[in-house]
Structure formats: C-alpha cells, structure tokens
C-alpha cells in the first residue's frame, strides 16, 4: 500500500464511521424517548425507577446479540454508560414532573 | 391508566428497547471493525493511533446529529466511552500485530 492509498483508505473509513455515528445517535435518542415514556408510566403507577432485575435483562439481551469484534466487557462498559445517562435523565424528568 | 394498562405499556417499551439495543450492538461492532481496519492502515503507514484532531471531528459530527432528547453532555460522555473502548482494542491489535 502506498502512502496515498493508505490515506485514501483512512478517509474512506472515517466517512463510514461518521455515517454509523449518525445512526448511533439517532437510535440512542429513540431509546431515550422510550425511557422517558417508561418514566411517565412508572410515575403514574408509583413504581421505582431503578429496577436491577430489568437492567440484568438488558445486559443479557445485549450480550446475546454481541457477535464481536467488541468483547463482552467492552460492550458491558458501553451499555453501563448508556443506561446510566438515561437513568439520570429519567430521574430528572420525574423530579420535574415532565 | 389502569395498573394493567401501565404494565402492558412498560412491557411494550421494553420490547422496543431490546430491539433498539440489538441494532446498537450491531452498529457498534460494525464501527469496531472499521476502527480495526484503520489500525492496520496506521500500522502500515507508521501513523499514531491517537489523533486528537480526528476525535474532535467525531464529537462535532455526533453533536451536529444530536436532536435530543439526550443532552449534548450525555452524548459526549457516551461517545467518550465508545471511543475509549475502541482505542483500547486498536492498541491491543497493534501490539499483537493482528
């Protein structure tokens, strides 16, 4: 591979990553909207926000779908961050009564 | 909303979240495969793995696509985790010469 070919390959990879990231952010926001809906239902039914058994199910579902190359530990850490951010937003919404 | 209706709404929300998570993990792995490809090109061209200017571009792209309800800070923290996990994998692959 010449340097020029390598740089073109890098530019192509980066375009593909930017396109994937746009899809990721769209799905993450779709997921957040559903989490907010869950928050409203839980508030109406007076249920707790944090349900560790449900979070376990989320991890099981995600790891069952993980075919790599990301390792299970990496996937778990990424979803811990996603779940944590959405739980914080749910808490905020419930406190604000939105 | 009756308790029964609420519980059904929750179950429906959770099915939708599980489906979105399956898509998220698929896209994350697709992204990882491209990051690995970038790692191979960089190794061939003897370029550094960590390029802060490119990471800035990644955040700019993601935030430009963020239409909420996730806040920019939350999005940034989620992508910091994603990028960090993939950088670690890239490092590992380069060290192992894969």
Backbone of each chain as ProteinMPNN parsed JSONL, in Angstrom:
{"seq_chain_A": "XXXXXXXXXXXXXXXXXXXXXXXXXXXXXXXXXXXXXXXXXXXXXXXXXXXXXXXXXXXXXXXXXXXXXXXXXXXXXXXXXXXXXXXXXXXXXXXXXX", "coords_chain_A": {"N_chain_A": [[0.85, -1.198, 0.0], [0.634, 2.144, -0.989], [1.54, 5.373, 0.412], [-0.343, 7.27, -0.328], [-2.531, 5.654, -1.087], [-3.06, 4.537, 1.399], [-3.814, 6.786, 2.895], [-6.112, 7.48, 1.555], [-7.661, 5.254, 2.092], [-7.942, 5.551, 4.858], [-9.45, 7.941, 4.931], [-11.784, 7.058, 3.748], [-12.631, 5.117, 5.607], [-13.185, 6.798, 7.732], [-15.3, 8.331, 6.804], [-17.229, 6.339, 6.722], [-17.406, 5.721, 9.44], [-18.4, 8.153, 10.458], [-20.93, 8.125, 9.303], [-22.04, 5.858, 10.529], [-21.999, 6.744, 13.171], [-23.886, 8.768, 13.07], [-26.16, 7.228, 12.786], [-26.044, 5.827, 15.19], [-26.445, 7.869, 17.101], [-28.994, 8.606, 16.479], [-30.486, 6.301, 17.084], [-29.875, 6.085, 19.8], [-31.178, 8.343, 20.779], [-33.785, 7.676, 20.152], [-34.09, 5.529, 21.833], [-33.843, 6.857, 24.259], [-36.174, 8.409, 24.264], [-38.074, 6.413, 24.618], [-37.322, 5.498, 27.116], [-37.997, 7.732, 28.591], [-40.738, 7.629, 28.312], [-41.243, 5.29, 29.727], [-40.555, 6.249, 32.223], [-42.655, 8.033, 32.694], [-44.85, 6.282, 32.843], [-44.077, 4.765, 35.039], [-44.115, 6.7, 37.01], [-46.848, 7.289, 37.101], [-47.791, 4.833, 38.002], [-46.531, 4.639, 40.343], [-44.045, 3.292, 40.6], [-40.651, 2.101, 41.241], [-37.762, 3.811, 39.836], [-35.284, 2.622, 39.445], [-34.584, -0.588, 38.559], [-33.041, -3.299, 39.243], [-33.247, -5.952, 38.302], [-34.409, -5.726, 35.781], [-32.391, -4.303, 34.507], [-30.404, -6.236, 34.446], [-31.567, -7.959, 32.597], [-31.408, -6.358, 30.348], [-28.632, -6.271, 29.878], [-28.171, -9.006, 29.428], [-29.649, -9.385, 27.075], [-28.263, -7.685, 25.325], [-25.651, -8.777, 25.339], [-26.2, -11.274, 24.332], [-26.695, -10.633, 21.721], [-24.261, -9.815, 20.878], [-21.801, -10.182, 18.572], [-19.176, -9.657, 18.299], [-16.481, -7.717, 16.692], [-16.186, -6.466, 19.225], [-15.429, -7.026, 22.633], [-17.163, -8.798, 25.293], [-16.843, -7.503, 27.794], [-16.188, -4.87, 27.072], [-18.508, -4.145, 25.702], [-20.302, -4.283, 27.785], [-19.365, -2.211, 29.432], [-19.826, 0.006, 27.764], [-22.624, -0.054, 27.555], [-23.281, 0.257, 30.223], [-22.665, 2.933, 30.589], [-24.494, 4.13, 28.771], [-26.97, 3.307, 29.9], [-26.763, 4.454, 32.41], [-26.683, 7.225, 31.81], [-29.245, 7.533, 30.759], [-30.85, 6.809, 32.878], [-30.309, 8.851, 34.646], [-31.483, 10.999, 33.277], [-34.138, 10.183, 33.305], [-34.67, 10.3, 36.027], [-34.396, 13.051, 36.438], [-36.518, 14.024, 34.866], [-38.675, 12.919, 36.259], [-38.473, 14.197, 38.684], [-38.89, 16.796, 37.865], [-41.43, 16.513, 37.053], [-42.168, 16.173, 34.406]], "CA_chain_A": [[0.0, 0.0, 0.0], [1.386, 3.407, -0.983], [1.048, 6.317, 1.422], [-1.564, 7.877, -0.879], [-3.617, 4.669, -0.966], [-3.363, 4.412, 2.824], [-4.547, 7.975, 3.344], [-7.468, 7.395, 0.983], [-8.37, 4.21, 2.863], [-8.3, 6.171, 6.144], [-10.54, 8.904, 4.707], [-12.996, 6.27, 3.487], [-13.035, 4.551, 6.899], [-13.73, 7.869, 8.582], [-16.638, 8.656, 6.287], [-18.139, 5.266, 7.151], [-17.62, 5.884, 10.888], [-19.296, 9.298, 10.68], [-22.296, 7.7, 8.939], [-22.501, 4.959, 11.602], [-22.241, 7.546, 14.376], [-25.167, 9.465, 12.891], [-27.214, 6.238, 13.089], [-25.983, 5.544, 16.637], [-27.046, 8.954, 17.888], [-30.443, 8.561, 16.208], [-31.059, 5.19, 17.858], [-29.753, 6.423, 21.228], [-32.248, 9.279, 21.126], [-35.041, 6.912, 20.096], [-34.093, 4.757, 23.081], [-34.077, 7.798, 25.357], [-37.594, 8.783, 24.25], [-38.819, 5.289, 25.211], [-37.004, 5.509, 28.552], [-38.814, 8.805, 29.182], [-42.112, 7.1, 28.354], [-41.24, 4.363, 30.869], [-40.541, 7.09, 33.422], [-44.01, 8.57, 32.926], [-45.706, 5.168, 33.288], [-43.663, 4.399, 36.399], [-44.587, 7.744, 37.924], [-48.291, 7.083, 37.258], [-48.049, 3.596, 38.764], [-45.743, 4.73, 41.578], [-43.035, 2.217, 40.593], [-39.302, 2.653, 41.353], [-37.03, 3.984, 38.561], [-34.183, 1.656, 39.336], [-35.007, -1.986, 38.715], [-31.826, -4.05, 38.894], [-33.539, -7.166, 37.512], [-34.611, -5.315, 34.384], [-31.073, -3.954, 33.939], [-29.742, -7.508, 34.135], [-32.155, -8.444, 31.338], [-30.869, -5.531, 29.26], [-27.267, -6.749, 29.596], [-28.274, -10.353, 28.837], [-30.102, -9.209, 25.694], [-27.191, -7.071, 24.533], [-24.536, -9.721, 25.184], [-26.677, -12.359, 23.46], [-26.615, -10.145, 20.337], [-22.894, -9.382, 20.557], [-21.037, -11.161, 17.793], [-17.81, -9.173, 18.17], [-15.222, -7.897, 17.433], [-16.15, -5.914, 20.585], [-15.534, -8.036, 23.672], [-18.311, -8.647, 26.193], [-16.554, -6.496, 28.825], [-16.276, -3.548, 26.443], [-19.937, -3.915, 25.448], [-20.946, -4.026, 29.075], [-18.998, -0.862, 29.895], [-20.522, 0.994, 26.925], [-24.046, -0.019, 27.935], [-23.385, 0.847, 31.576], [-22.676, 4.392, 30.394], [-25.773, 4.465, 28.128], [-28.056, 3.112, 30.871], [-26.585, 5.437, 33.471], [-27.104, 8.542, 31.307], [-30.704, 7.56, 30.572], [-31.461, 6.755, 34.209], [-30.211, 10.219, 35.185], [-32.48, 11.823, 32.587], [-35.443, 9.723, 33.808], [-34.782, 10.865, 37.385], [-34.603, 14.492, 36.28], [-37.873, 14.22, 34.358], [-39.647, 12.592, 37.306], [-38.378, 15.267, 39.691], [-39.512, 17.995, 37.284], [-42.825, 16.217, 36.759], [-42.458, 16.318, 32.973]], "C_chain_A": [[0.885, 1.247, 0.0], [0.805, 4.317, 0.087], [-0.274, 6.938, 0.95], [-2.76, 6.939, -0.742], [-4.059, 4.535, 0.492], [-4.203, 5.579, 3.316], [-5.972, 7.978, 2.787], [-8.304, 6.358, 1.732], [-8.823, 4.775, 4.206], [-9.492, 7.111, 5.981], [-11.854, 8.166, 4.481], [-13.528, 5.666, 4.783], [-13.716, 5.617, 7.744], [-15.095, 8.318, 8.114], [-17.641, 7.619, 6.762], [-18.426, 5.372, 8.651], [-18.576, 7.045, 11.159], [-20.748, 8.918, 10.366], [-22.861, 6.775, 10.023], [-22.827, 5.752, 12.863], [-23.568, 8.302, 14.278], [-26.325, 8.501, 13.187], [-27.232, 5.93, 14.577], [-26.716, 6.617, 17.426], [-28.564, 8.977, 17.679], [-31.101, 7.464, 17.065], [-30.982, 5.483, 19.356], [-30.861, 7.392, 21.638], [-33.616, 8.608, 21.089], [-35.198, 6.119, 21.406], [-34.411, 5.664, 24.27], [-35.561, 8.187, 25.433], [-38.436, 7.666, 24.877], [-38.571, 5.238, 26.718], [-37.824, 6.606, 29.259], [-40.272, 8.36, 29.321], [-42.253, 6.14, 29.542], [-41.302, 5.157, 32.178], [-41.936, 7.616, 33.755], [-44.944, 7.484, 33.444], [-45.373, 4.81, 34.735], [-44.156, 5.432, 37.414], [-46.085, 7.56, 38.181], [-48.585, 5.885, 38.142], [-47.291, 3.581, 40.096], [-44.752, 3.559, 41.708], [-41.64, 2.836, 40.699], [-38.614, 2.782, 39.986], [-36.002, 2.872, 38.387], [-34.68, 0.24, 39.596], [-33.851, -2.871, 38.28], [-32.112, -5.307, 38.069], [-33.754, -6.838, 36.044], [-33.262, -4.954, 33.744], [-30.278, -5.22, 33.603], [-30.249, -8.068, 32.81], [-31.589, -7.676, 30.147], [-29.474, -6.031, 28.882], [-27.309, -8.133, 28.925], [-28.658, -10.253, 27.366], [-28.969, -8.695, 24.811], [-26.062, -8.08, 24.283], [-24.934, -10.893, 24.289], [-26.561, -11.942, 21.988], [-25.194, -9.77, 19.929], [-22.097, -10.465, 19.82], [-19.598, -10.695, 17.58], [-17.629, -8.334, 16.924], [-15.176, -7.252, 18.83], [-16.268, -7.06, 21.587], [-16.724, -7.763, 24.58], [-18.07, -7.563, 27.252], [-16.697, -5.079, 28.275], [-17.743, -3.187, 26.201], [-20.648, -3.555, 26.748], [-20.625, -2.614, 29.579], [-19.712, 0.224, 29.079], [-21.997, 1.085, 27.343], [-24.255, 0.472, 29.366], [-23.484, 2.363, 31.459], [-24.019, 4.84, 29.804], [-26.913, 4.408, 29.153], [-27.97, 4.165, 31.973], [-27.062, 6.821, 33.025], [-28.624, 8.615, 31.212], [-31.435, 7.506, 31.912], [-31.44, 8.147, 34.845], [-31.279, 11.132, 34.584], [-33.887, 11.481, 33.105], [-35.695, 10.328, 35.197], [-35.127, 12.343, 37.315], [-36.029, 14.786, 35.841], [-38.909, 13.963, 35.445], [-39.65, 13.674, 38.381], [-39.096, 16.527, 39.188], [-40.981, 17.785, 36.965], [-43.182, 16.375, 35.301], [-42.913, 14.993, 32.367]], "O_chain_A": [[1.76, 1.404, 0.851], [-0.283, 4.068, 0.605], [-1.204, 7.108, 1.738], [-3.849, 7.35, -0.341], [-5.249, 4.435, 0.792], [-5.173, 5.399, 4.053], [-6.912, 8.415, 3.45], [-9.494, 6.557, 1.973], [-9.944, 4.519, 4.647], [-10.425, 7.089, 6.782], [-12.905, 8.59, 4.96], [-14.733, 5.695, 5.034], [-14.722, 5.346, 8.4], [-15.957, 8.649, 8.928], [-18.758, 7.954, 7.156], [-19.555, 5.141, 9.086], [-19.466, 6.928, 12.001], [-21.673, 9.33, 11.065], [-24.029, 6.895, 10.392], [-23.813, 5.469, 13.543], [-24.28, 8.458, 15.27], [-27.339, 8.896, 13.763], [-28.301, 5.787, 15.17], [-27.512, 6.311, 18.314], [-29.32, 9.323, 18.587], [-32.14, 7.686, 17.686], [-31.912, 5.169, 20.099], [-31.419, 7.27, 22.728], [-34.496, 8.927, 21.888], [-36.278, 6.051, 21.992], [-35.156, 5.282, 25.173], [-36.131, 8.282, 26.519], [-39.403, 7.944, 25.586], [-39.485, 4.972, 27.499], [-38.282, 6.419, 30.386], [-40.944, 8.669, 30.305], [-43.248, 6.173, 30.266], [-42.009, 4.782, 33.114], [-42.35, 7.647, 34.914], [-45.731, 7.716, 34.362], [-46.265, 4.582, 35.551], [-44.56, 5.089, 38.525], [-46.544, 7.658, 39.319], [-49.52, 5.913, 38.942], [-47.399, 2.633, 40.873], [-44.637, 2.929, 42.76], [-41.452, 3.981, 40.29], [-38.848, 1.972, 39.09], [-35.879, 2.272, 37.319], [-35.132, -0.089, 40.692], [-33.694, -3.161, 37.094], [-31.301, -5.685, 37.224], [-33.33, -7.588, 35.165], [-33.023, -5.265, 32.577], [-29.567, -5.266, 32.599], [-29.475, -8.582, 32.002], [-31.325, -8.244, 29.088], [-29.171, -6.197, 27.7], [-26.571, -8.391, 27.975], [-28.084, -10.933, 26.515], [-28.742, -9.193, 23.708], [-25.58, -8.219, 23.159], [-24.097, -11.44, 23.571], [-26.354, -12.785, 21.115], [-24.946, -9.445, 18.767], [-21.771, -11.512, 20.378], [-18.876, -11.273, 16.767], [-18.57, -8.241, 16.137], [-14.209, -7.472, 19.558], [-17.096, -7.956, 21.421], [-17.233, -6.644, 24.634], [-18.977, -6.795, 27.574], [-17.257, -4.201, 28.931], [-18.164, -2.061, 26.464], [-21.478, -2.647, 26.796], [-21.5, -1.912, 30.086], [-20.149, 1.235, 29.629], [-22.545, 2.181, 27.466], [-25.301, 1.042, 29.679], [-24.285, 2.997, 32.145], [-24.614, 5.81, 30.274], [-27.714, 5.337, 29.259], [-28.989, 4.7, 32.411], [-27.76, 7.51, 33.769], [-29.223, 9.638, 31.546], [-32.51, 8.087, 32.064], [-32.401, 8.57, 35.487], [-31.897, 11.931, 35.287], [-34.714, 12.368, 33.315], [-36.792, 10.801, 35.493], [-36.012, 12.83, 38.019], [-36.676, 15.686, 36.376], [-39.899, 14.687, 35.552], [-40.7, 14.022, 38.921], [-39.792, 17.218, 39.932], [-41.701, 18.732, 36.648], [-44.328, 16.67, 34.961], [-43.2, 14.927, 31.172]]}, "seq_chain_B": "XXXXXXXXXXXXXXXXXXXXXXXXXXXXXXXXXXXXXXXXXXXXXXXXXXXXXXXXXXXXXXXXXXXXXXXXXXXXXXXXXXXXXXXXXXXXXXXXXX", "coords_chain_B": {"N_chain_B": [[-54.963, 5.714, 33.407], [-55.032, 2.259, 33.934], [-53.577, -0.096, 36.286], [-52.998, -2.467, 34.996], [-52.962, -1.675, 32.28], [-50.807, 0.056, 32.406], [-48.704, -1.691, 33.043], [-48.672, -3.24, 30.767], [-47.954, -1.301, 28.91], [-45.371, -0.757, 29.818], [-44.14, -3.25, 29.316], [-44.289, -3.277, 26.549], [-42.689, -1.059, 25.903], [-40.252, -2.045, 26.785], [-39.772, -4.187, 25.069], [-39.377, -2.758, 22.739], [-37.071, -1.349, 23.421], [-35.23, -3.468, 23.724], [-35.083, -4.315, 21.078], [-33.977, -2.051, 19.862], [-31.523, -2.012, 21.182], [-30.34, -4.291, 20.157], [-29.855, -3.427, 17.59], [-28.114, -1.329, 18.146], [-25.85, -2.683, 19.185], [-25.075, -4.089, 16.973], [-24.354, -2.053, 15.175], [-22.32, -0.859, 16.662], [-20.414, -2.897, 16.634], [-19.915, -3.016, 13.921], [-18.752, -0.535, 13.609], [-16.491, -0.946, 15.179], [-15.11, -2.839, 13.66], [-14.338, -1.278, 11.51], [-12.683, 0.523, 12.817], [-10.655, -1.21, 13.515], [-9.678, -1.759, 11.009], [-8.7, 0.757, 10.349], [-6.642, 0.818, 12.213], [-4.914, -1.098, 11.14], [-4.141, 0.11, 8.722], [-2.89, 2.375, 9.76], [-0.784, 1.209, 11.081], [0.655, 0.137, 8.957], [1.366, 2.519, 7.687], [2.773, 3.695, 9.6], [1.609, 5.554, 11.427], [0.387, 7.531, 14.226], [-1.825, 6.076, 16.747], [-3.521, 7.556, 18.357], [-5.25, 10.372, 17.599], [-5.895, 13.407, 18.336], [-7.155, 15.524, 16.927], [-8.762, 14.268, 15.019], [-10.509, 12.96, 16.755], [-11.853, 15.134, 17.835], [-13.267, 15.899, 15.564], [-14.987, 13.73, 15.363], [-16.628, 14.051, 17.627], [-17.788, 16.53, 16.967], [-19.239, 15.836, 14.683], [-21.049, 13.975, 15.754], [-22.438, 15.509, 17.664], [-23.561, 17.403, 16.003], [-25.478, 15.871, 14.798], [-27.162, 15.34, 16.847], [-30.35, 15.432, 17.969], [-31.675, 15.394, 20.322], [-33.894, 13.613, 22.661], [-31.606, 13.335, 24.293], [-29.086, 15.085, 26.035], [-26.349, 17.243, 24.993], [-24.077, 16.904, 26.649], [-24.481, 14.374, 27.782], [-24.447, 12.793, 25.492], [-21.855, 13.231, 24.677], [-20.42, 12.034, 26.793], [-21.218, 9.352, 26.471], [-20.131, 8.779, 23.937], [-17.458, 9.217, 24.495], [-16.891, 6.973, 26.012], [-17.387, 4.94, 24.135], [-15.452, 5.538, 22.143], [-13.145, 5.319, 23.657], [-13.135, 2.587, 24.382], [-12.82, 1.449, 21.86], [-10.394, 2.477, 21.05], [-8.691, 1.266, 22.844], [-8.933, -1.387, 21.991], [-7.86, -1.172, 19.458], [-5.229, -0.523, 20.083], [-4.431, -2.874, 21.339], [-4.634, -4.702, 19.23], [-2.651, -3.684, 17.55], [-0.4, -4.046, 19.061], [-0.381, -6.781, 19.227], [0.038, -7.294, 16.623], [-1.983, -7.964, 14.87]], "CA_chain_B": [[-54.326, 4.434, 33.054], [-55.127, 1.232, 34.991], [-52.293, -0.741, 36.556], [-52.796, -3.45, 33.921], [-52.561, -0.932, 31.066], [-49.458, 0.562, 32.659], [-47.736, -2.793, 32.96], [-48.572, -3.611, 29.344], [-47.175, -0.237, 28.256], [-43.969, -0.992, 30.194], [-43.649, -4.437, 28.59], [-44.123, -2.88, 25.149], [-41.491, -0.197, 25.855], [-39.047, -2.862, 26.96], [-39.542, -4.926, 23.812], [-38.802, -1.814, 21.765], [-35.686, -1.079, 23.839], [-34.405, -4.639, 23.392], [-34.866, -4.317, 19.622], [-33.014, -0.965, 19.57], [-30.199, -2.412, 21.69], [-29.769, -5.254, 19.207], [-29.31, -2.621, 16.475], [-26.943, -0.59, 18.662], [-24.677, -3.556, 19.313], [-24.671, -4.422, 15.604], [-23.649, -0.889, 14.608], [-21.065, -0.687, 17.417], [-19.44, -3.867, 16.145], [-19.545, -2.593, 12.567], [-17.827, 0.578, 13.842], [-15.239, -1.51, 15.692], [-14.402, -3.482, 12.548], [-13.71, -0.204, 10.727], [-11.581, 1.038, 13.646], [-9.561, -2.181, 13.381], [-9.12, -1.538, 9.671], [-7.895, 1.984, 10.482], [-5.441, 0.434, 12.955], [-3.991, -1.798, 10.23], [-3.593, 1.111, 7.798], [-1.963, 3.226, 10.519], [0.435, 0.438, 11.361], [1.401, 0.089, 7.699], [1.897, 3.847, 7.353], [3.51, 4.162, 10.79], [0.934, 6.742, 11.963], [-0.023, 7.319, 15.629], [-3.219, 5.654, 16.955], [-4.314, 8.616, 18.961], [-5.2, 11.626, 16.841], [-6.908, 14.24, 18.996], [-7.952, 16.342, 15.99], [-9.81, 13.412, 14.449], [-11.528, 12.722, 17.793], [-12.685, 16.344, 17.883], [-14.199, 15.824, 14.427], [-16.003, 12.719, 15.684], [-17.594, 14.677, 18.544], [-18.53, 17.565, 16.23], [-20.189, 15.139, 13.817], [-22.095, 13.368, 16.581], [-23.269, 16.561, 18.273], [-24.329, 18.026, 14.92], [-26.612, 14.989, 14.501], [-27.972, 15.101, 18.052], [-31.573, 16.243, 18.031], [-32.302, 15.155, 21.619], [-33.872, 14.262, 23.978], [-30.323, 13.264, 25.014], [-28.347, 16.34, 26.024], [-25.015, 17.157, 24.396], [-23.107, 16.369, 27.613], [-24.712, 12.936, 27.897], [-23.965, 12.206, 24.226], [-20.394, 13.291, 24.693], [-19.925, 11.006, 27.721], [-21.43, 8.031, 25.864], [-19.157, 8.589, 22.862], [-16.128, 9.085, 25.104], [-16.76, 5.562, 26.405], [-17.3, 4.153, 22.889], [-14.161, 5.811, 21.511], [-12.097, 4.793, 24.534], [-13.106, 1.129, 24.24], [-12.302, 1.076, 20.539], [-8.976, 2.829, 21.019], [-8.001, 0.195, 23.582], [-8.902, -2.572, 21.132], [-6.914, -0.852, 18.373], [-3.887, -0.634, 20.689], [-4.201, -4.297, 21.578], [-4.407, -5.328, 17.927], [-1.374, -3.244, 17.008], [0.639, -4.689, 19.869], [-0.361, -8.199, 18.851], [0.361, -7.396, 15.208], [-3.078, -8.596, 14.101]], "C_chain_B": [[-54.47, 3.447, 34.221], [-53.741, 0.613, 35.187], [-51.962, -1.731, 35.43], [-52.318, -2.77, 32.633], [-51.121, -0.416, 31.206], [-48.414, -0.537, 32.494], [-47.567, -3.267, 31.513], [-47.752, -2.576, 28.571], [-45.692, -0.421, 28.564], [-43.378, -2.152, 29.395], [-43.387, -4.085, 27.129], [-42.867, -2.009, 24.987], [-40.222, -1.043, 25.924], [-38.741, -3.714, 25.743], [-38.888, -4.004, 22.785], [-37.356, -1.482, 22.117], [-34.771, -2.256, 23.481], [-34.091, -4.678, 21.897], [-33.851, -3.229, 19.241], [-31.612, -1.36, 20.023], [-29.53, -3.415, 20.754], [-29.181, -4.513, 18.009], [-28.072, -1.869, 16.925], [-25.705, -1.481, 18.67], [-24.155, -3.956, 17.929], [-23.852, -3.268, 14.996], [-22.316, -0.666, 15.341], [-20.003, -1.67, 16.93], [-18.976, -3.542, 14.729], [-18.506, -1.459, 12.671], [-16.467, 0.053, 14.306], [-14.425, -2.145, 14.566], [-13.695, -2.426, 11.693], [-12.516, 0.38, 11.493], [-10.381, 0.079, 13.557], [-8.851, -2.009, 12.033], [-8.22, -0.292, 9.687], [-6.572, 1.656, 11.182], [-4.408, -0.235, 12.044], [-3.338, -0.814, 9.261], [-2.552, 1.974, 8.519], [-0.659, 2.503, 10.816], [1.304, 0.402, 10.108], [2.073, 1.43, 7.396], [2.714, 4.438, 8.496], [2.946, 5.489, 11.331], [0.516, 6.48, 13.407], [-1.493, 6.901, 15.729], [-4.067, 6.825, 17.412], [-4.156, 9.908, 18.182], [-6.284, 12.546, 17.39], [-7.74, 15.068, 18.038], [-9.062, 15.528, 15.34], [-10.9, 13.148, 15.499], [-12.437, 13.938, 17.946], [-13.722, 16.334, 16.763], [-15.337, 14.849, 14.716], [-17.075, 13.333, 16.593], [-18.434, 15.734, 17.817], [-19.603, 16.927, 15.358], [-21.372, 14.607, 14.62], [-23.024, 14.452, 17.139], [-24.104, 17.282, 17.21], [-25.566, 17.192, 14.59], [-27.544, 14.802, 15.7], [-29.184, 16.022, 18.111], [-32.316, 16.038, 19.35], [-33.308, 14.019, 21.554], [-32.567, 14.135, 24.77], [-29.623, 14.617, 24.929], [-26.959, 16.144, 25.44], [-23.995, 16.543, 25.36], [-23.235, 14.852, 27.733], [-24.173, 12.216, 26.651], [-22.438, 12.151, 24.226], [-19.818, 12.217, 25.614], [-20.098, 9.601, 27.143], [-20.373, 7.778, 24.782], [-17.711, 8.546, 23.381], [-15.876, 7.618, 25.461], [-16.556, 4.687, 25.16], [-15.895, 4.297, 22.274], [-13.024, 5.208, 22.335], [-11.99, 3.264, 24.398], [-12.473, 0.713, 22.917], [-10.816, 1.406, 20.405], [-8.153, 1.74, 21.726], [-7.85, -1.062, 22.719], [-7.874, -2.381, 20.008], [-5.468, -1.004, 18.875], [-3.485, -2.09, 20.834], [-3.856, -5.002, 20.272], [-3.038, -4.943, 17.36], [-0.22, -3.898, 17.76], [0.785, -6.152, 19.473], [-0.008, -8.407, 17.387], [-0.727, -8.062, 14.385], [-3.66, -7.645, 13.071]], "O_chain_B": [[-54.085, 3.751, 35.35], [-52.849, 0.782, 34.355], [-50.822, -1.823, 34.975], [-51.384, -3.239, 31.983], [-50.334, -0.45, 30.26], [-47.369, -0.327, 31.878], [-46.474, -3.643, 31.091], [-46.96, -2.923, 27.695], [-44.848, -0.261, 27.682], [-42.27, -2.058, 28.866], [-42.402, -4.529, 26.539], [-42.086, -2.198, 24.055], [-39.249, -0.787, 25.215], [-37.575, -3.94, 25.419], [-37.976, -4.402, 22.06], [-36.511, -1.349, 21.231], [-33.661, -2.052, 22.99], [-32.981, -5.026, 21.496], [-32.976, -3.455, 18.405], [-30.63, -1.079, 19.336], [-28.312, -3.396, 20.577], [-28.145, -4.907, 17.473], [-27.093, -1.775, 16.184], [-24.637, -1.073, 18.212], [-22.952, -4.139, 17.736], [-22.803, -3.485, 14.388], [-21.31, -0.326, 14.718], [-18.829, -1.317, 16.826], [-17.816, -3.755, 14.374], [-17.523, -1.426, 11.93], [-15.423, 0.546, 13.878], [-13.202, -2.009, 14.522], [-12.586, -2.654, 11.211], [-11.479, 0.692, 10.907], [-9.231, 0.519, 13.528], [-7.628, -2.098, 11.927], [-7.13, -0.291, 9.116], [-5.516, 2.155, 10.794], [-3.207, 0.013, 12.148], [-2.136, -0.888, 9.006], [-1.485, 2.268, 7.979], [0.42, 3.096, 10.805], [2.516, 0.606, 10.17], [3.203, 1.473, 6.911], [3.272, 5.53, 8.382], [3.694, 6.415, 11.647], [0.311, 5.326, 13.783], [-2.315, 7.311, 14.909], [-5.174, 7.051, 16.923], [-3.064, 10.472, 18.111], [-7.439, 12.481, 16.971], [-8.921, 15.3, 18.299], [-10.167, 16.028, 15.132], [-12.084, 13.118, 15.164], [-13.641, 13.798, 18.159], [-14.88, 16.699, 16.96], [-16.491, 15.097, 14.368], [-18.272, 13.16, 16.361], [-19.644, 15.823, 18.026], [-20.734, 17.409, 15.297], [-22.53, 14.761, 14.233], [-24.247, 14.319, 17.088], [-25.221, 17.72, 17.486], [-26.583, 17.732, 14.156], [-28.596, 14.175, 15.578], [-29.055, 17.234, 18.28], [-33.464, 16.461, 19.483], [-33.556, 13.499, 20.466], [-32.43, 14.766, 25.819], [-29.576, 15.226, 23.859], [-26.448, 15.025, 25.393], [-23.146, 15.754, 24.945], [-22.235, 14.135, 27.78], [-23.531, 11.17, 26.751], [-21.828, 11.158, 23.828], [-18.839, 11.56, 25.262], [-19.222, 8.752, 27.306], [-19.791, 6.695, 24.718], [-16.848, 7.911, 22.774], [-14.785, 7.092, 25.239], [-15.684, 3.819, 25.127], [-15.247, 3.307, 21.935], [-12.067, 4.659, 21.788], [-10.89, 2.718, 24.311], [-11.698, -0.241, 22.854], [-10.074, 0.695, 19.727], [-7.078, 1.353, 21.269], [-6.803, -1.71, 22.71], [-7.129, -3.296, 19.66], [-4.607, -1.541, 18.178], [-2.367, -2.487, 20.505], [-2.916, -5.793, 20.208], [-2.35, -5.772, 16.765], [0.8, -4.256, 17.173], [1.888, -6.692, 19.39], [0.218, -9.534, 16.948], [-0.454, -8.651, 13.339], [-4.582, -8.012, 12.343]]}, "name": "protein", "num_of_chains": 2, "seq": "XXXXXXXXXXXXXXXXXXXXXXXXXXXXXXXXXXXXXXXXXXXXXXXXXXXXXXXXXXXXXXXXXXXXXXXXXXXXXXXXXXXXXXXXXXXXXXXXXXXXXXXXXXXXXXXXXXXXXXXXXXXXXXXXXXXXXXXXXXXXXXXXXXXXXXXXXXXXXXXXXXXXXXXXXXXXXXXXXXXXXXXXXXXXXXXXXXXX"}
